[in-house]
Amino acid sequence: MKERSSGKARNIEILRRLSTVREIIIFGVSVGMFILFFFTSEGKFVSPAVIDIISVAVSELGLIVIGVALLMISGEFDLSVGSVSAFGALIVAKFYQLGLNPFLALVIALVAGMAMGAINGLITVKFRLPSFIVTLGTMIAWRGVIYVITAGIPVGFRVIETHPAFYNFLVGDVGVIPVPSIWFIVSAIILMLILNSHWFGNHVYAVGGNKETARAMGINTDKTKVICFMLVGMLSAFVGVMRVTRIRGFHALQGSEIELMAIAAAVIGGTLLSGGVGTIVGACLGALVITVLEYGLIMSGIGAYWYKLVLGIIIVSVVIINRFFEQRRES
């Protein structure tokens, strides 16, 4: 028994060290990119206006990434986050048009996001289906519902003129700090504490590492995964409401491709596709890398067309590196 406990402790310590190494590497890459784009953009990249834009973009993407990373650690995927995000935005915009208080509309949107996540989770665990296929189907279905409701016509949401408190609550500024950054930091800290210091976090890692072993330990694996899906849905809907409030309008393509960017950021941050390994800090750094890369290329005059090419190369390279770390862990 003592040998088993000591072996488990050694494995945990190895995982922590490997995660720390990955995070240091990713942080170093982020700093290197900042320095590179500072010189290639002739200093414009670090101007206050650009830093503010990047902060908001990192926060909106990061809020979804930390949820997606949590779900990936549990061994599942969610390709519907973009559609869920857009649906949450549509709910708020439509209810606002009907005269409902935007704060109440926000609560409804968050509940709807959790419900959509629960649907993804329940279908996945009850029918033993790959979450990749399930959420691919719901991604298309929810987007179809959006098109049916809006007929492709944009929906206005100029809440800043009638409810400035709501606007400031979601996308205002506290001094020089954008409110979305505060939401992102607070959410990341909460999820980090849950993963590292709460029994639910232990269950998430256990389920993603080996579901059968976790079930033998008495962990309700289905419930754990459904809760992770619900958290992703809630965060996605929240980001949708945040974005529609910031741009003051909704269009049917809102949130498109964000699911791919979220998974890419989680992978860059060290979350393994096989589950069981990943950190919230790494996911946050992954979101930072992707956002800095996009805006850095644009500000440097290289052009947005190169963004996906470079990002694709980075993703493949990181997957190879992650595989190396995974082999080190297994050995």
C-alpha positions as CSV (number, residue, x, y, z in Angstrom):
1,M,0.0,0.0,0.0
2,K,2.8,2.4,0.9
3,E,4.6,1.6,-2.4
4,R,1.4,2.3,-4.3
5,S,0.9,5.6,-2.5
6,S,4.5,6.7,-3.0
7,G,4.3,5.7,-6.7
8,K,1.1,7.8,-7.1
9,A,2.8,10.7,-5.3
10,R,5.8,10.5,-7.7
11,N,3.5,10.5,-10.7
12,I,1.7,13.6,-9.5
13,E,5.0,15.3,-8.9
14,I,6.2,14.4,-12.4
15,L,3.0,15.8,-13.9
16,R,3.3,19.0,-12.0
17,R,6.9,19.5,-13.1
18,L,6.1,18.8,-16.7
19,S,3.2,21.2,-16.6
20,T,5.4,23.9,-15.1
21,V,8.0,23.4,-17.8
22,R,5.3,23.7,-20.5
23,E,3.9,26.8,-18.9
24,I,7.3,28.4,-18.7
25,I,8.0,27.6,-22.3
26,I,4.6,29.1,-23.4
27,F,5.2,32.2,-21.3
28,G,8.6,32.6,-22.9
29,V,7.1,32.3,-26.4
30,S,4.5,35.0,-25.5
31,V,7.2,37.4,-24.3
32,G,9.3,36.6,-27.4
33,M,6.3,37.4,-29.6
34,F,5.7,40.7,-27.8
35,I,9.3,41.7,-28.4
36,L,9.2,40.6,-32.0
37,F,6.0,42.4,-32.9
38,F,7.2,45.5,-31.0
39,F,10.1,45.9,-33.4
40,T,8.2,44.8,-36.6
41,S,5.3,47.2,-35.9
42,E,7.7,50.1,-35.0
43,G,6.3,50.2,-31.5
44,K,2.7,50.5,-32.4
45,F,1.9,47.0,-31.0
46,V,2.4,48.1,-27.4
47,S,0.4,51.4,-27.7
48,P,-2.3,51.8,-25.0
49,A,-5.1,51.4,-27.6
50,V,-3.8,48.2,-29.0
51,I,-3.0,46.7,-25.6
52,D,-6.6,47.5,-24.6
53,I,-8.0,45.7,-27.7
54,I,-5.7,42.7,-27.1
55,S,-6.8,42.5,-23.4
56,V,-10.4,42.4,-24.4
57,A,-9.8,39.8,-27.2
58,V,-7.7,37.6,-24.9
59,S,-10.4,37.8,-22.2
60,E,-13.3,36.8,-24.5
61,L,-11.4,33.9,-26.0
62,G,-9.8,33.0,-22.7
63,L,-13.1,32.6,-20.9
64,I,-14.2,30.0,-23.4
65,V,-10.7,28.4,-23.5
66,I,-10.6,27.7,-19.7
67,G,-14.0,26.0,-19.9
68,V,-12.9,24.0,-23.0
69,A,-9.6,23.0,-21.3
70,L,-11.5,21.8,-18.2
71,L,-13.7,19.7,-20.5
72,M,-10.7,18.3,-22.4
73,I,-9.0,17.4,-19.2
74,S,-12.1,15.3,-18.4
75,G,-11.6,13.6,-21.8
76,E,-14.3,15.3,-23.9
77,F,-14.6,18.0,-26.6
78,D,-17.2,20.6,-27.3
79,L,-17.4,22.0,-30.9
80,S,-20.7,23.8,-30.2
81,V,-19.2,26.6,-28.0
82,G,-19.4,29.1,-30.9
83,S,-23.1,28.4,-31.6
84,V,-23.9,28.4,-27.8
85,S,-22.1,31.7,-27.5
86,A,-24.1,33.2,-30.3
87,F,-27.4,31.8,-29.0
88,G,-26.7,33.4,-25.6
89,A,-26.1,36.7,-27.3
90,L,-29.3,36.3,-29.4
91,I,-31.4,35.6,-26.3
92,V,-30.2,38.8,-24.6
93,A,-30.8,40.9,-27.7
94,K,-34.2,39.5,-28.4
95,F,-35.5,39.8,-24.8
96,Y,-34.1,43.3,-24.6
97,Q,-36.2,44.2,-27.7
98,L,-39.2,42.8,-25.9
99,G,-38.5,45.2,-23.0
100,L,-37.0,42.8,-20.5
101,N,-34.4,44.1,-18.1
102,P,-30.9,43.1,-19.6
103,F,-29.7,41.8,-16.2
104,L,-32.6,39.3,-16.2
105,A,-32.0,38.5,-19.8
106,L,-28.4,37.7,-18.9
107,V,-29.5,35.2,-16.3
108,I,-31.8,33.6,-18.8
109,A,-28.9,33.4,-21.3
110,L,-26.6,31.8,-18.8
111,V,-29.3,29.2,-17.8
112,A,-29.8,28.5,-21.5
113,G,-26.1,28.0,-22.0
114,M,-25.9,25.6,-19.1
115,A,-29.0,23.7,-20.5
116,M,-27.4,23.4,-23.9
117,G,-24.2,22.1,-22.3
118,A,-26.2,19.6,-20.3
119,I,-27.8,18.4,-23.5
120,N,-24.4,17.8,-25.1
121,G,-23.2,16.0,-22.0
122,L,-26.2,13.8,-21.5
123,I,-26.3,12.7,-25.1
124,T,-22.6,11.9,-24.9
125,V,-22.6,9.9,-21.7
126,K,-26.0,8.2,-21.9
127,F,-25.6,7.0,-25.5
128,R,-21.8,6.4,-25.1
129,L,-21.2,8.6,-28.2
130,P,-18.0,10.5,-29.1
131,S,-18.5,14.1,-27.9
132,F,-16.7,15.3,-31.1
133,I,-19.6,14.0,-33.2
134,V,-22.4,15.0,-30.7
135,T,-21.2,18.6,-30.4
136,L,-20.6,18.8,-34.1
137,G,-24.2,18.0,-34.6
138,T,-25.4,20.5,-32.0
139,M,-23.1,23.1,-33.3
140,I,-24.9,22.9,-36.7
141,A,-28.3,22.6,-35.1
142,W,-28.0,25.6,-32.8
143,R,-26.7,27.7,-35.6
144,G,-29.6,26.6,-37.7
145,V,-32.0,27.7,-35.0
146,I,-30.3,31.1,-34.9
147,Y,-30.8,31.5,-38.7
148,V,-34.5,30.5,-38.4
149,I,-35.1,33.0,-35.6
150,T,-33.2,35.9,-37.2
151,A,-33.6,35.0,-40.9
152,G,-30.0,36.3,-41.2
153,I,-31.1,39.8,-40.2
154,P,-28.8,41.6,-37.6
155,V,-30.4,42.4,-34.2
156,G,-29.6,45.7,-32.5
157,F,-28.5,45.9,-28.9
158,R,-27.6,49.5,-28.0
159,V,-28.0,48.8,-24.3
160,I,-25.4,51.5,-23.4
161,E,-28.0,54.2,-24.1
162,T,-30.7,52.8,-21.9
163,H,-28.9,50.7,-19.3
164,P,-25.3,52.1,-18.9
165,A,-24.9,50.1,-15.7
166,F,-25.3,46.8,-17.6
167,Y,-22.8,48.0,-20.2
168,N,-20.3,48.9,-17.6
169,F,-20.9,45.7,-15.7
170,L,-19.8,43.6,-18.7
171,V,-17.6,45.6,-20.9
172,G,-16.8,48.9,-19.2
173,D,-13.5,49.9,-17.6
174,V,-12.2,50.0,-14.0
175,G,-9.6,52.7,-14.3
176,V,-7.4,51.5,-17.1
177,I,-8.4,47.8,-16.7
178,P,-11.1,46.5,-19.1
179,V,-13.9,44.8,-17.2
180,P,-13.7,41.7,-19.5
181,S,-10.2,41.2,-18.2
182,I,-11.5,41.2,-14.6
183,W,-14.1,38.6,-15.5
184,F,-11.5,36.5,-17.2
185,I,-9.0,36.7,-14.3
186,V,-11.6,36.0,-11.6
187,S,-13.1,33.0,-13.6
188,A,-9.6,31.6,-14.3
189,I,-8.7,31.8,-10.6
190,I,-11.9,30.1,-9.5
191,L,-11.5,27.2,-12.0
192,M,-7.8,26.9,-11.1
193,L,-8.7,26.6,-7.4
194,I,-11.4,24.0,-8.2
195,L,-9.0,21.9,-10.3
196,N,-6.1,22.1,-7.8
197,S,-7.8,22.2,-4.4
198,H,-11.3,20.8,-4.7
199,W,-12.5,17.2,-4.9
200,F,-14.3,18.0,-8.1
201,G,-11.0,18.9,-9.7
202,N,-9.5,15.5,-8.6
203,H,-12.5,13.8,-10.2
204,V,-12.0,15.7,-13.5
205,Y,-8.4,14.6,-13.7
206,A,-9.2,11.0,-12.7
207,V,-12.0,10.7,-15.2
208,G,-9.9,12.1,-18.0
209,G,-6.9,10.0,-17.1
210,N,-8.7,6.6,-16.9
211,K,-12.5,6.5,-16.8
212,E,-12.7,2.9,-15.8
213,T,-10.3,3.3,-12.9
214,A,-12.2,6.5,-11.8
215,R,-15.5,4.6,-11.9
216,A,-13.9,1.8,-9.8
217,M,-12.9,4.4,-7.2
218,G,-16.6,5.3,-6.8
219,I,-16.5,8.5,-9.0
220,N,-19.7,9.3,-10.9
221,T,-17.9,9.8,-14.2
222,D,-21.1,10.7,-16.1
223,K,-22.1,13.4,-13.7
224,T,-18.5,14.8,-13.7
225,K,-18.5,15.1,-17.5
226,V,-22.0,16.6,-17.7
227,I,-21.0,19.3,-15.1
228,C,-18.0,20.1,-17.2
229,F,-20.2,20.4,-20.3
230,M,-22.6,22.7,-18.4
231,L,-19.7,25.0,-17.2
232,V,-18.5,25.3,-20.8
233,G,-22.0,26.2,-21.9
234,M,-22.4,28.8,-19.3
235,L,-19.0,30.5,-20.0
236,S,-19.8,30.4,-23.8
237,A,-23.1,32.1,-23.3
238,F,-21.5,34.7,-21.0
239,V,-18.9,35.5,-23.7
240,G,-21.7,35.8,-26.3
241,V,-23.5,38.4,-24.1
242,M,-20.3,40.2,-23.4
243,R,-19.5,40.4,-27.1
244,V,-23.0,41.5,-28.2
245,T,-22.9,44.2,-25.5
246,R,-19.5,45.5,-26.7
247,I,-20.3,45.6,-30.4
248,R,-23.9,46.8,-29.7
249,G,-25.5,44.3,-32.1
250,F,-26.0,40.7,-33.1
251,H,-25.4,38.9,-36.4
252,A,-26.0,35.3,-37.2
253,L,-22.3,34.5,-37.8
254,Q,-21.2,35.7,-34.3
255,G,-18.9,33.2,-32.6
256,S,-18.0,31.3,-35.8
257,E,-14.7,29.4,-35.6
258,I,-14.2,30.3,-31.9
259,E,-14.6,26.6,-31.0
260,L,-11.5,25.8,-33.1
261,M,-9.5,28.7,-31.6
262,A,-10.5,27.5,-28.1
263,I,-9.4,24.0,-28.7
264,A,-6.2,25.2,-30.3
265,A,-5.4,27.5,-27.4
266,A,-6.0,24.7,-24.9
267,V,-3.7,22.4,-26.9
268,I,-1.0,25.1,-27.1
269,G,-1.4,25.6,-23.3
270,G,-0.5,22.0,-22.7
271,T,-3.9,20.3,-22.5
272,L,-3.6,16.8,-23.9
273,L,-6.1,15.6,-26.5
274,S,-6.3,12.3,-24.7
275,G,-7.4,13.9,-21.5
276,G,-6.2,13.8,-17.9
277,V,-3.5,16.4,-18.3
278,G,-3.8,20.2,-18.5
279,T,-3.9,23.4,-16.4
280,I,-5.9,26.6,-16.3
281,V,-2.7,28.7,-16.4
282,G,-1.6,26.9,-19.5
283,A,-5.0,27.5,-21.1
284,C,-4.8,31.2,-20.4
285,L,-1.3,31.4,-21.9
286,G,-2.5,29.5,-24.9
287,A,-5.3,32.1,-25.4
288,L,-2.7,34.9,-25.0
289,V,-0.4,33.3,-27.7
290,I,-3.2,33.0,-30.2
291,T,-4.4,36.5,-29.7
292,V,-1.0,38.1,-29.7
293,L,-0.1,36.2,-32.9
294,E,-3.2,37.4,-34.7
295,Y,-3.0,41.1,-33.8
296,G,0.8,41.1,-34.0
297,L,0.8,39.9,-37.6
298,I,-1.8,42.6,-38.5
299,M,0.0,45.4,-36.7
300,S,3.3,44.4,-38.4
301,G,1.7,44.7,-41.8
302,I,2.3,41.1,-42.6
303,G,-1.5,40.6,-43.0
304,A,-4.2,38.5,-41.5
305,Y,-3.9,35.9,-44.3
306,W,-0.7,34.5,-42.8
307,Y,-2.3,34.1,-39.4
308,K,-3.9,30.7,-39.9
309,L,-0.9,29.4,-41.7
310,V,1.4,30.3,-38.8
311,L,-1.2,29.1,-36.2
312,G,-1.5,25.8,-37.9
313,I,2.3,25.3,-37.9
314,I,2.3,26.2,-34.2
315,I,-0.5,23.8,-33.3
316,V,1.2,20.8,-35.1
317,S,4.5,21.7,-33.4
318,V,2.9,21.9,-30.0
319,V,1.1,18.6,-30.5
320,I,4.5,17.0,-31.3
321,I,6.0,18.6,-28.1
322,N,3.0,17.5,-26.0
323,R,3.5,13.9,-27.3
324,F,7.1,14.1,-26.2
325,F,6.0,15.1,-22.7
326,E,3.4,12.4,-22.7
327,Q,6.0,9.8,-23.5
328,R,8.2,11.2,-20.7
329,R,5.2,10.9,-18.3
330,E,4.5,7.3,-19.4
331,S,8.2,6.3,-18.9
